[in-house]
Each structure stands twice: as C-alpha cells, then as structure tokens.
Amino acid sequence: VALSPFDYERNCLLYIPKDIPDGRSGTEAEYLARRIEELIIATHGHALVLFTSYRLMGEIHTRLQNRLPFPLLEAWRNGQQAVRLFKNLSNAVLFAAGPCWEGMDFPGDMVSSLIVVRLPFPVPDPLSEAEREQYPTLQDYIKTVVIPDMQVKLRQGFGRAIRTETDTCVVSILDHRAAPGGRYHKAVLETLPPLHMTRKIEDVEDFIRTKKSPDYFMP
C-alpha cells in the first residue's frame, strides 16, 4: 500500500463551527448565509461551496449576492459555463451541487476554502425504499447502506480541496450532525484523512494568512 503524497495535516484544516443549529428552529438559512459569508471573507474568496439541495443553494446565494466583494457564481444542473468562469477568476466563489461533488479539478489556490453545507446523504427513492425492506431494522439499513454511501460522496467532495502536493485548503462542514457529539461525527472523521480540526474562525484566518503568499490576497 503506497502512502499518500499529500501532507493533509500540514496543508489542510478542518473547521466545524460550535453553534450549528439543528435545522428545526427556522433560522438555518440565515445561519448558513452568515457562516458562509464569514468563511469567504476569511479566505479572501477562492471558495467552493457544495450543496446537496439546489433550492437551498439558490436561497443562500440570494441572501449573499450583495454582501460579498468577490464574484459569486452558481453552477446549476448544466453549470459548465459557471465552472469555466470560476476557473478564470482569481478569487471567485462557486456555489455548486450535483456533478461538482466529483470529477472537477480545481488545483492550486483556486479552491482554498471548501465548504460542505450538509452531509451528502442519499435522497430516498423507490429503489432505496425497496432495498430498505431487505434489512431487519431501519438502523441496520442506515449503518450498512446509508452511512457508507454518504462517506463515499463526502470523500469525493473532499477531493476537490487538495489536488496537488502543494495545495493548501480549509475544509468546513456546517452540518450539526458532523460536530463533536453529533450523530455522524465519528463517521465523518473515519472518512477524511488525519486532519487538524478547529471550531474557531480565527484559526481559519490564521491558517490562510500563514499558508498563502501575498499575491493570493490581490484582487
């Protein structure tokens, strides 16, 4: 087994905020908008924000489109043009879902902030409902099928962060279930390579200032 050439512990920081709401309070969208705004400012743009819902993506984009000094792009289902534009801009922000979780290559400083808004659990459909009936309990089905599927998708999304041996990136997860003490915290840590984790936005700012050259902060 070959060791990974990527020094994740040195070049990548995992950020999970302290005060993530559980989504039942009715204030989740504004909370997410504030946190994403905070992270984009901390990393001076250069951000890929991955959503599992196009509806939520559009709502957060609407809330932030006049609040940030960086180009803010959306990649909808056929979003190749937005992706190309993102790659040609030095400090843009790309909101994306669907295909952008995998197969997209963003090397260098292009993506220095990867923001996972929600853990990418599969959406139930008639096939999954039929599969679920093959297991004795719902918990067995979740443990055997649902969590591994989420882990595969999360690992694919994480792969957008570090594409070369010299890339440096902050990976943020804004899902309360991924936080310490959350239902899927252990599953998330098992999915990702060994990383230093923080719950402070100040550590994100310090990481970017330490890892990036002066040119990174130019318009």
CYANA upper distance limits for C-alpha pairs under 8 A (distance plus 0.5 A):
  5 PRO  CA    165 GLU  CA      6.97
  6 PHE  CA    162 ILE  CA      8.37
  6 PHE  CA    164 THR  CA      7.88
  6 PHE  CA    165 GLU  CA      5.65
  7 ASP  CA     11 ASN  CA      6.48
  7 ASP  CA     12 CYS  CA      8.48
  7 ASP  CA    165 GLU  CA      7.72
  8 TYR  CA     12 CYS  CA      5.57
  8 TYR  CA     13 LEU  CA      8.46
  8 TYR  CA    193 PRO  CA      7.45
  8 TYR  CA    194 PRO  CA      7.30
  8 TYR  CA    195 LEU  CA      6.63
  9 GLU  CA     13 LEU  CA      7.80
  9 GLU  CA    194 PRO  CA      6.72
  9 GLU  CA    195 LEU  CA      5.26
  9 GLU  CA    196 HIS  CA      6.44
 11 ASN  CA    166 THR  CA      8.19
 11 ASN  CA    167 ASP  CA      7.28
 11 ASN  CA    168 THR  CA      5.10
 11 ASN  CA    169 CYS  CA      7.02
 11 ASN  CA    211 LYS  CA      8.41
 12 CYS  CA    162 ILE  CA      8.34
 12 CYS  CA    168 THR  CA      6.15
 12 CYS  CA    169 CYS  CA      5.48
 12 CYS  CA    170 VAL  CA      6.11
 12 CYS  CA    171 VAL  CA      7.64
 12 CYS  CA    195 LEU  CA      7.17
 12 CYS  CA    196 HIS  CA      8.02
 13 LEU  CA    169 CYS  CA      7.13
 13 LEU  CA    170 VAL  CA      5.26
 13 LEU  CA    171 VAL  CA      6.57
 13 LEU  CA    195 LEU  CA      6.72
 13 LEU  CA    196 HIS  CA      6.02
 13 LEU  CA    197 MET  CA      6.55
 13 LEU  CA    198 THR  CA      7.99
 13 LEU  CA    204 VAL  CA      8.08
 13 LEU  CA    207 PHE  CA      8.15
 14 LEU  CA    170 VAL  CA      6.52
 14 LEU  CA    171 VAL  CA      5.41
 14 LEU  CA    172 SER  CA      6.33
 14 LEU  CA    173 ILE  CA      8.33
 14 LEU  CA    195 LEU  CA      6.86
 14 LEU  CA    196 HIS  CA      6.60
 14 LEU  CA    197 MET  CA      5.04
 14 LEU  CA    198 THR  CA      6.76
 15 TYR  CA    170 VAL  CA      7.52
 15 TYR  CA    171 VAL  CA      6.58
 15 TYR  CA    172 SER  CA      5.05
 15 TYR  CA    173 ILE  CA      7.00
 15 TYR  CA    197 MET  CA      6.26
 15 TYR  CA    198 THR  CA      5.52
 15 TYR  CA    199 ARG  CA      6.12
 15 TYR  CA    200 LYS  CA      7.88
 15 TYR  CA    201 ILE  CA      8.28
 15 TYR  CA    204 VAL  CA      7.87
 16 ILE  CA    172 SER  CA      6.31
 16 ILE  CA    173 ILE  CA      5.85
 16 ILE  CA    174 LEU  CA      6.74
 16 ILE  CA    178 ALA  CA      8.14
 16 ILE  CA    179 ALA  CA      6.66
 16 ILE  CA    197 MET  CA      7.99
 16 ILE  CA    198 THR  CA      7.01
 16 ILE  CA    199 ARG  CA      5.64
 17 PRO  CA    173 ILE  CA      8.39
 17 PRO  CA    174 LEU  CA      7.37
 17 PRO  CA    179 ALA  CA      8.18
 17 PRO  CA    198 THR  CA      8.35
 17 PRO  CA    199 ARG  CA      5.19
 17 PRO  CA    200 LYS  CA      7.12
 17 PRO  CA    201 ILE  CA      8.17
 18 LYS  CA    179 ALA  CA      8.16
 18 LYS  CA    199 ARG  CA      6.20
 18 LYS  CA    200 LYS  CA      8.23
 20 ILE  CA     31 TYR  CA      8.44
 20 ILE  CA    174 LEU  CA      7.24
 20 ILE  CA    175 ASP  CA      7.36
 20 ILE  CA    176 HIS  CA      5.72
 21 PRO  CA     25 SER  CA      7.78
 21 PRO  CA     27 THR  CA      8.46
 21 PRO  CA     28 GLU  CA      6.99
 21 PRO  CA     31 TYR  CA      8.34
 21 PRO  CA    176 HIS  CA      6.95
 22 ASP  CA     28 GLU  CA      8.26
 22 ASP  CA    175 ASP  CA      8.48
 22 ASP  CA    176 HIS  CA      6.46
 23 GLY  CA     27 THR  CA      7.76
 23 GLY  CA     28 GLU  CA      5.81
 24 ARG  CA     28 GLU  CA      8.27
 27 THR  CA     31 TYR  CA      6.73
 28 GLU  CA     32 LEU  CA      6.56
 29 ALA  CA     33 ALA  CA      6.63
 29 ALA  CA     56 LEU  CA      8.15
 29 ALA  CA     59 GLU  CA      8.02
 29 ALA  CA     60 ILE  CA      7.08
 30 GLU  CA     34 ARG  CA      6.67
 30 GLU  CA     60 ILE  CA      8.26
 30 GLU  CA     63 ARG  CA      8.37
 31 TYR  CA     35 ARG  CA      6.72
 32 LEU  CA     36 ILE  CA      6.45
 32 LEU  CA     60 ILE  CA      7.94
 32 LEU  CA    117 VAL  CA      8.14
 32 LEU  CA    174 LEU  CA      7.93
 33 ALA  CA     37 GLU  CA      6.49
 33 ALA  CA     60 ILE  CA      6.18
 33 ALA  CA     63 ARG  CA      7.22
 33 ALA  CA     64 LEU  CA      7.11
 34 ARG  CA     38 GLU  CA      6.58
 35 ARG  CA     39 LEU  CA      6.70
 36 ILE  CA     40 ILE  CA      6.58
 36 ILE  CA    115 ILE  CA      8.13
 37 GLU  CA     41 ILE  CA      6.74
 37 GLU  CA     64 LEU  CA      7.68
 37 GLU  CA     67 ARG  CA      8.33
 37 GLU  CA     68 LEU  CA      7.66
 38 GLU  CA     42 ALA  CA      6.66
 39 LEU  CA     43 THR  CA      6.73
 39 LEU  CA    113 SER  CA      8.21
 39 LEU  CA    201 ILE  CA      8.02
 39 LEU  CA    204 VAL  CA      8.39
 40 ILE  CA     44 HIS  CA      6.33
 40 ILE  CA     45 GLY  CA      5.45
 40 ILE  CA     46 HIS  CA      8.07
 40 ILE  CA     47 ALA  CA      7.00
 40 ILE  CA     93 VAL  CA      8.22
 40 ILE  CA    113 SER  CA      8.02
 41 ILE  CA     45 GLY  CA      6.84
 41 ILE  CA     68 LEU  CA      8.30
 42 ALA  CA    201 ILE  CA      8.31
 42 ALA  CA    204 VAL  CA      7.29
 42 ALA  CA    205 GLU  CA      5.64
 42 ALA  CA    208 ILE  CA      8.16
 43 THR  CA     47 ALA  CA      8.11
 43 THR  CA    112 SER  CA      7.49
 43 THR  CA    113 SER  CA      7.02
 43 THR  CA    204 VAL  CA      8.17
 43 THR  CA    205 GLU  CA      7.22
 43 THR  CA    208 ILE  CA      6.64
 44 HIS  CA     70 PHE  CA      8.50
 44 HIS  CA     91 ASN  CA      7.27
 44 HIS  CA    217 PHE  CA      7.02
 45 GLY  CA     70 PHE  CA      6.65
 45 GLY  CA     91 ASN  CA      5.30
 45 GLY  CA     92 ALA  CA      5.94
 45 GLY  CA     93 VAL  CA      6.22
 45 GLY  CA    113 SER  CA      8.31
 46 HIS  CA     90 SER  CA      7.71
 46 HIS  CA     91 ASN  CA      5.11
 46 HIS  CA     92 ALA  CA      5.90
 46 HIS  CA     93 VAL  CA      6.34
 46 HIS  CA    109 ASP  CA      7.22
 46 HIS  CA    110 MET  CA      5.80
 46 HIS  CA    111 VAL  CA      5.48
 46 HIS  CA    112 SER  CA      5.91
 46 HIS  CA    113 SER  CA      6.73
 47 ALA  CA     91 ASN  CA      8.28
 47 ALA  CA     92 ALA  CA      7.26
 47 ALA  CA     93 VAL  CA      5.22
 47 ALA  CA     94 LEU  CA      6.85
 47 ALA  CA    110 MET  CA      7.89
 47 ALA  CA    111 VAL  CA      5.63
 47 ALA  CA    112 SER  CA      6.51
 47 ALA  CA    113 SER  CA      5.03
 47 ALA  CA    114 LEU  CA      6.34
 47 ALA  CA    115 ILE  CA      7.87
 48 LEU  CA     93 VAL  CA      6.41
 48 LEU  CA     94 LEU  CA      5.43
 48 LEU  CA     95 PHE  CA      6.70
 48 LEU  CA     96 ALA  CA      7.83
 48 LEU  CA    111 VAL  CA      6.52
 48 LEU  CA    113 SER  CA      6.81
 48 LEU  CA    114 LEU  CA      5.53
 48 LEU  CA    115 ILE  CA      6.72
 49 VAL  CA     93 VAL  CA      7.99
 49 VAL  CA     94 LEU  CA      6.60
 49 VAL  CA     95 PHE  CA      5.35
 49 VAL  CA     96 ALA  CA      6.65
 49 VAL  CA    114 LEU  CA      6.52
 49 VAL  CA    115 ILE  CA      5.12
 49 VAL  CA    116 VAL  CA      6.67
 49 VAL  CA    117 VAL  CA      7.60
 50 LEU  CA     95 PHE  CA      6.80
 50 LEU  CA     96 ALA  CA      5.69
 50 LEU  CA     97 ALA  CA      6.04
 50 LEU  CA    100 CYS  CA      8.07
 50 LEU  CA    101 TRP  CA      7.44
 50 LEU  CA    114 LEU  CA      8.05
 50 LEU  CA    115 ILE  CA      6.54
 50 LEU  CA    116 VAL  CA      5.57
 50 LEU  CA    117 VAL  CA      6.67
 50 LEU  CA    157 GLY  CA      8.27
 51 PHE  CA     56 LEU  CA      8.00
 51 PHE  CA     57 MET  CA      6.67
 51 PHE  CA     95 PHE  CA      7.96
 51 PHE  CA     96 ALA  CA      6.59
 51 PHE  CA     97 ALA  CA      5.36
 51 PHE  CA     98 GLY  CA      8.39
 51 PHE  CA    116 VAL  CA      7.14
 51 PHE  CA    117 VAL  CA      6.08
 51 PHE  CA    118 ARG  CA      7.08
 52 THR  CA     97 ALA  CA      6.28
 52 THR  CA     98 GLY  CA      7.58
 52 THR  CA    117 VAL  CA      8.18
 52 THR  CA    118 ARG  CA      7.09
 52 THR  CA    119 LEU  CA      8.27
 52 THR  CA    120 PRO  CA      6.51
 53 SER  CA     57 MET  CA      6.69
 53 SER  CA     97 ALA  CA      7.37
 54 TYR  CA     58 GLY  CA      6.64
 54 TYR  CA     76 TRP  CA      7.83
 54 TYR  CA     97 ALA  CA      7.09
 55 ARG  CA     59 GLU  CA      6.84
 56 LEU  CA     60 ILE  CA      6.65
 57 MET  CA     61 HIS  CA      6.58
 57 MET  CA     95 PHE  CA      7.30
 57 MET  CA     96 ALA  CA      7.90
 57 MET  CA     97 ALA  CA      8.38
 58 GLY  CA     62 THR  CA      6.64
 59 GLU  CA     63 ARG  CA      6.92
 60 ILE  CA     64 LEU  CA      6.78
 61 HIS  CA     65 GLN  CA      6.22
 61 HIS  CA     72 LEU  CA      8.33
 61 HIS  CA     74 GLU  CA      8.24
 61 HIS  CA     95 PHE  CA      8.04
 63 ARG  CA     67 ARG  CA      8.29
 64 LEU  CA     68 LEU  CA      7.09
 65 GLN  CA     72 LEU  CA      7.02
 68 LEU  CA     72 LEU  CA      8.42
 70 PHE  CA     91 ASN  CA      7.10
 70 PHE  CA     92 ALA  CA      6.15
 70 PHE  CA     93 VAL  CA      7.44
 71 PRO  CA     91 ASN  CA      7.88
 71 PRO  CA     92 ALA  CA      5.25
 71 PRO  CA     93 VAL  CA      6.57
 72 LEU  CA     92 ALA  CA      6.67
 72 LEU  CA     93 VAL  CA      5.42
 72 LEU  CA     94 LEU  CA      6.66
 72 LEU  CA     95 PHE  CA      8.03
 73 LEU  CA     82 ALA  CA      6.79
 73 LEU  CA     86 PHE  CA      7.74
 73 LEU  CA     92 ALA  CA      8.02
 73 LEU  CA     93 VAL  CA      6.55
 73 LEU  CA     94 LEU  CA      5.31
 73 LEU  CA     95 PHE  CA      6.49
 74 GLU  CA     79 GLY  CA      7.98
 74 GLU  CA     82 ALA  CA      6.86
 74 GLU  CA     94 LEU  CA      6.30
 74 GLU  CA     95 PHE  CA      5.23
 74 GLU  CA     96 ALA  CA      6.53
 75 ALA  CA     79 GLY  CA      4.65
 75 ALA  CA     80 GLN  CA      7.65
 75 ALA  CA     81 GLN  CA      8.41
 75 ALA  CA     82 ALA  CA      5.95
 75 ALA  CA     83 VAL  CA      7.18
 75 ALA  CA     94 LEU  CA      7.57
 75 ALA  CA     95 PHE  CA      6.64
 75 ALA  CA     96 ALA  CA      5.40
 75 ALA  CA     97 ALA  CA      7.68
 76 TRP  CA     96 ALA  CA      7.21
 76 TRP  CA     97 ALA  CA      7.63
 77 ARG  CA     97 ALA  CA      8.27
 77 ARG  CA     98 GLY  CA      7.42
 77 ARG  CA     99 PRO  CA      8.21
 79 GLY  CA     83 VAL  CA      6.85
 80 GLN  CA     84 ARG  CA      6.66
 81 GLN  CA     85 LEU  CA      6.70
 82 ALA  CA     86 PHE  CA      6.57
 82 ALA  CA     94 LEU  CA      8.27
 83 VAL  CA     87 LYS  CA      6.80
 83 VAL  CA     94 LEU  CA      8.00
 84 ARG  CA     88 ASN  CA      6.97
 85 LEU  CA     89 LEU  CA      6.92
 86 PHE  CA     92 ALA  CA      6.49
 86 PHE  CA     93 VAL  CA      7.66
 86 PHE  CA     94 LEU  CA      7.03
 87 LYS  CA    106 PHE  CA      8.00
 87 LYS  CA    110 MET  CA      7.41
 90 SER  CA    110 MET  CA      7.43
 90 SER  CA    219 PRO  CA      7.72
 91 ASN  CA    110 MET  CA      7.70
 91 ASN  CA    219 PRO  CA      7.53
 96 ALA  CA    100 CYS  CA      6.61
 97 ALA  CA    101 TRP  CA      7.10
 99 PRO  CA    103 GLY  CA      7.89
 99 PRO  CA    104 MET  CA      8.49
100 CYS  CA    104 MET  CA      6.43
100 CYS  CA    157 GLY  CA      8.33
101 TRP  CA    153 LYS  CA      7.74
101 TRP  CA    156 GLN  CA      6.64
101 TRP  CA    157 GLY  CA      5.07
101 TRP  CA    160 ARG  CA      8.02
102 GLU  CA    156 GLN  CA      5.81
102 GLU  CA    157 GLY  CA      6.45
102 GLU  CA    159 GLY  CA      8.06
102 GLU  CA    160 ARG  CA      7.82
104 MET  CA    160 ARG  CA      7.36
105 ASP  CA    160 ARG  CA      7.06
105 ASP  CA    163 ARG  CA      7.69
106 PHE  CA    110 MET  CA      6.38
106 PHE  CA    111 VAL  CA      6.63
106 PHE  CA    160 ARG  CA      6.88
106 PHE  CA    161 ALA  CA      8.11
106 PHE  CA    163 ARG  CA      7.39
107 PRO  CA    111 VAL  CA      7.67
107 PRO  CA    162 ILE  CA      7.75
107 PRO  CA    163 ARG  CA      5.67
107 PRO  CA    164 THR  CA      6.95
107 PRO  CA    167 ASP  CA      7.57
108 GLY  CA    112 SER  CA      8.46
108 GLY  CA    163 ARG  CA      7.88
108 GLY  CA    164 THR  CA      7.68
108 GLY  CA    166 THR  CA      7.99
108 GLY  CA    167 ASP  CA      5.88
108 GLY  CA    168 THR  CA      8.34
109 ASP  CA    167 ASP  CA      7.33
109 ASP  CA    168 THR  CA      7.87
109 ASP  CA    216 TYR  CA      8.05
111 VAL  CA    160 ARG  CA      8.09
111 VAL  CA    161 ALA  CA      6.72
111 VAL  CA    169 CYS  CA      7.51
112 SER  CA    161 ALA  CA      7.44
112 SER  CA    167 ASP  CA      8.45
112 SER  CA    168 THR  CA      6.75
112 SER  CA    169 CYS  CA      4.72
112 SER  CA    170 VAL  CA      6.62
113 SER  CA    161 ALA  CA      7.86
113 SER  CA    169 CYS  CA      6.01
113 SER  CA    170 VAL  CA      5.33
113 SER  CA    171 VAL  CA      6.45
113 SER  CA    172 SER  CA      8.01
114 LEU  CA    158 PHE  CA      8.17
114 LEU  CA    160 ARG  CA      8.03
114 LEU  CA    161 ALA  CA      6.50
114 LEU  CA    169 CYS  CA      7.66
114 LEU  CA    170 VAL  CA      6.71
114 LEU  CA    171 VAL  CA      5.25
114 LEU  CA    172 SER  CA      6.69
115 ILE  CA    171 VAL  CA      6.42
115 ILE  CA    172 SER  CA      5.22
115 ILE  CA    173 ILE  CA      6.56
115 ILE  CA    174 LEU  CA      8.05
116 VAL  CA    171 VAL  CA      8.08
116 VAL  CA    172 SER  CA      6.48
116 VAL  CA    173 ILE  CA      5.28
116 VAL  CA    174 LEU  CA      6.83
116 VAL  CA    175 ASP  CA      8.41
117 VAL  CA    173 ILE  CA      6.54
117 VAL  CA    174 LEU  CA      5.51
117 VAL  CA    175 ASP  CA      6.76
118 ARG  CA    173 ILE  CA      7.53
118 ARG  CA    174 LEU  CA      6.73
118 ARG  CA    175 ASP  CA      5.43
119 LEU  CA    150 MET  CA      7.55
119 LEU  CA    154 LEU  CA      7.52
119 LEU  CA    173 ILE  CA      8.27
119 LEU  CA    175 ASP  CA      6.85
119 LEU  CA    178 ALA  CA      8.16
120 PRO  CA    150 MET  CA      5.87
120 PRO  CA    153 LYS  CA      6.71
120 PRO  CA    154 LEU  CA      6.79
121 PHE  CA    146 VAL  CA      7.35
121 PHE  CA    147 ILE  CA      7.90
121 PHE  CA    149 ASP  CA      7.52
121 PHE  CA    150 MET  CA      5.23
121 PHE  CA    153 LYS  CA      8.49
122 PRO  CA    146 VAL  CA      7.41
122 PRO  CA    149 ASP  CA      7.41
122 PRO  CA    150 MET  CA      7.13
124 PRO  CA    128 SER  CA      6.32
124 PRO  CA    129 GLU  CA      7.22
125 ASP  CA    129 GLU  CA      6.66
126 PRO  CA    130 ALA  CA      6.72
127 LEU  CA    131 GLU  CA      6.71
128 SER  CA    132 ARG  CA      6.51
129 GLU  CA    133 GLU  CA      7.15
130 ALA  CA    134 GLN  CA      7.74
131 GLU  CA    135 TYR  CA      8.13
132 ARG  CA    138 LEU  CA      7.68
132 ARG  CA    141 TYR  CA      6.38
135 TYR  CA    140 ASP  CA      6.76
135 TYR  CA    141 TYR  CA      6.24
136 PRO  CA    140 ASP  CA      7.28
136 PRO  CA    141 TYR  CA      8.44
137 THR  CA    141 TYR  CA      7.06
138 LEU  CA    142 ILE  CA      6.70
139 GLN  CA    143 LYS  CA      6.55
140 ASP  CA    144 THR  CA      6.46
141 TYR  CA    145 VAL  CA      6.09
141 TYR  CA    146 VAL  CA      7.22
142 ILE  CA    146 VAL  CA      5.06
142 ILE  CA    147 ILE  CA      6.41
143 LYS  CA    147 ILE  CA      6.17
143 LYS  CA    148 PRO  CA      7.93
144 THR  CA    148 PRO  CA      7.25
145 VAL  CA    149 ASP  CA      6.63
146 VAL  CA    150 MET  CA      6.76
147 ILE  CA    151 GLN  CA      6.66
147 ILE  CA    187 ALA  CA      8.03
148 PRO  CA    152 VAL  CA      6.77
149 ASP  CA    153 LYS  CA      6.96
150 MET  CA    154 LEU  CA      6.55
151 GLN  CA    155 ARG  CA      6.50
151 GLN  CA    187 ALA  CA      7.83
151 GLN  CA    188 VAL  CA      7.57
151 GLN  CA    191 THR  CA      6.26
152 VAL  CA    156 GLN  CA      6.79
152 VAL  CA    191 THR  CA      8.32
153 LYS  CA    157 GLY  CA      6.72
154 LEU  CA    158 PHE  CA      6.55
154 LEU  CA    191 THR  CA      7.92
155 ARG  CA    159 GLY  CA      6.79
155 ARG  CA    191 THR  CA      6.77
155 ARG  CA    192 LEU  CA      7.13
156 GLN  CA    160 ARG  CA      7.81
157 GLY  CA    161 ALA  CA      8.32
158 PHE  CA    162 ILE  CA      8.21
158 PHE  CA    171 VAL  CA      8.13
158 PHE  CA    192 LEU  CA      8.18
159 GLY  CA    163 ARG  CA      7.45
161 ALA  CA    167 ASP  CA      8.45
161 ALA  CA    168 THR  CA      8.41
161 ALA  CA    169 CYS  CA      6.52
161 ALA  CA    170 VAL  CA      8.34
161 ALA  CA    171 VAL  CA      7.71
162 ILE  CA    167 ASP  CA      6.01
162 ILE  CA    168 THR  CA      7.20
162 ILE  CA    169 CYS  CA      7.26
163 ARG  CA    167 ASP  CA      6.98
168 THR  CA    211 LYS  CA      7.35
169 CYS  CA    208 ILE  CA      8.48
170 VAL  CA    204 VAL  CA      7.41
170 VAL  CA    207 PHE  CA      8.47
170 VAL  CA    208 ILE  CA      8.50
173 ILE  CA    178 ALA  CA      7.59
174 LEU  CA    178 ALA  CA      8.28
175 ASP  CA    179 ALA  CA      7.72
176 HIS  CA    182 GLY  CA      6.87
177 ARG  CA    182 GLY  CA      4.89
177 ARG  CA    183 ARG  CA      5.66
177 ARG  CA    184 TYR  CA      5.86
177 ARG  CA    185 HIS  CA      6.90
178 ALA  CA    182 GLY  CA      6.04
178 ALA  CA    183 ARG  CA      7.47
178 ALA  CA    184 TYR  CA      5.77
178 ALA  CA    185 HIS  CA      4.76
178 ALA  CA    186 LYS  CA      8.39
178 ALA  CA    188 VAL  CA      6.90
179 ALA  CA    184 TYR  CA      8.33
179 ALA  CA    185 HIS  CA      6.04
180 PRO  CA    185 HIS  CA      6.21
181 GLY  CA    185 HIS  CA      7.16
184 TYR  CA    188 VAL  CA      6.70
185 HIS  CA    189 LEU  CA      6.87
186 LYS  CA    190 GLU  CA      6.66
187 ALA  CA    191 THR  CA      6.82
188 VAL  CA    192 LEU  CA      7.00
189 LEU  CA    193 PRO  CA      8.09
189 LEU  CA    194 PRO  CA      8.36
198 THR  CA    203 ASP  CA      7.34
200 LYS  CA    204 VAL  CA      7.58
201 ILE  CA    205 GLU  CA      6.97
202 GLU  CA    206 ASP  CA      6.69
203 ASP  CA    207 PHE  CA      6.50
204 VAL  CA    208 ILE  CA      6.86
205 GLU  CA    209 ARG  CA      6.74
206 ASP  CA    210 THR  CA      6.54
207 PHE  CA    211 LYS  CA      6.53
208 ILE  CA    212 LYS  CA      6.27
209 ARG  CA    213 SER  CA      8.47
212 LYS  CA    216 TYR  CA      6.62
213 SER  CA    217 PHE  CA      8.20
214 PRO  CA    218 MET  CA      7.71
